[in-house]
Amino acid sequence: MKNIKLLLVDDEQEFVETLAERLRLRDLGPDVALNGEAALTIVHDSVPDVMLLDLMMPGIDGWEVLERVKGQYPDVQVIVVTGHGSDADRDRAIARGAFAYMRKPVDFDQLVITIMAAYDRKLAMENSPSQAATA
């Protein structure tokens, strides 16, 4: 498996622990944040390649995290994973730069495929001529 820097952001601790363990079994051990503020600190300290982001969290919610991360680090690929979503939320998330939008409960194999596709997009963005010109 590729060496992907993955960040999992969700306020549901049991979900986070279970998903993080399953991801570790696929050599995708994520950093974990249980709220938006912690997520932004982790992103600032160690920019991830891919972020799995819940929308509904207390304090700084996923919408604000998405906007801040994509504003400062546009190459970070954000996969929204939410249990409270709608088609309008999906459209809004994609319009704000999310790579993908998935509703809980997620199919784990599909999530892994989506993480890999997001990572491939990040690599393509890093290697594009427009990125090379600005580096």
HELIX and SHEET records of a PDB file:
HELIX    1   1 GLN A   13  LEU A   25  1                                  13    
HELIX    2   2 GLY A   36  ASP A   45  1                                  10    
HELIX    3   3 GLY A   62  GLN A   72  1                                  11    
HELIX    4   4 ASP A   87  ALA A   95  1                                   9    
HELIX    5   5 PHE A  108  GLU A  126  1                                  19    
HELIX    6   6 PRO A  129  THR A  134  1                                   6    
SHEET    1   A 5 ASP A  31  ALA A  33  0                                        
SHEET    2   A 5 LEU A   6  VAL A   9  1                                        
SHEET    3   A 5 VAL A  50  LEU A  53  1                                        
SHEET    4   A 5 GLN A  77  THR A  82  1                                        
SHEET    5   A 5 ALA A 100  ARG A 103  1                                        
END                                                                             
